[in-house]
Amino acid sequence: QVLLVEPGGGLVQAGGSLILSCAASGRTPSSYTMGWFRQASVEERAFFAAMTPGGGNTVYGDSVKGRFTISRGNAKNTVSLQMNSLKPEDTAVYYCAAAWVYSSIKSDYSYWGQGTQVTVSS
């Protein structure tokens, strides 16, 4: 069992930056691929970033590539998301998740954070 907790989120103006964090605890959280998903009010929860357990590989969705950066802490049980050049269309509930495999598929992720709201004003 892995517990994921996401403090942070908030309101930011378009063009601004925000950092989200996710703290993992429980059974060997550093062994999991960590991913980020987001869900706007009328849409499906969608993948946009992931990082392998050791941090050596990352993958990003086209909508955030070049603007968002995923990273892991030294102990590998925390993951952060640096979000730059935010746009109103980035407004969503953001979720971190953990998976045994390196994947962008939602069903591959076994553990989920509670979600945190990010709102980007125009």
HELIX and SHEET records of a PDB file:
HELIX    1   1 PRO A   29  SER A   31  5                                   3    
HELIX    2   2 PRO A   88  ASP A   90  5                                   3    
HELIX    3   3 LYS A  106  ASP A  108  5                                   3    
SHEET    1   A 4 VAL A   2  VAL A   5  0                                        
SHEET    2   A 4 LEU A  18  GLY A  26 -1                                        
SHEET    3   A 4 THR A  78  MET A  83 -1                                        
SHEET    4   A 4 PHE A  68  ARG A  72 -1                                        
SHEET    1   B 6 GLY A  10  GLN A  13  0                                        
SHEET    2   B 6 THR A 116  SER A 121  1                                        
SHEET    3   B 6 ALA A  92  ALA A  99 -1                                        
SHEET    4   B 6 THR A  33  GLN A  39 -1                                        
SHEET    5   B 6 ALA A  46  MET A  51 -1                                        
SHEET    6   B 6 THR A  58  TYR A  60 -1                                        
SHEET    1   C 4 GLY A  10  GLN A  13  0                                        
SHEET    2   C 4 THR A 116  SER A 121  1                                        
SHEET    3   C 4 ALA A  92  ALA A  99 -1                                        
SHEET    4   C 4 TYR A 109  TRP A 112 -1                                        
END                                                                             
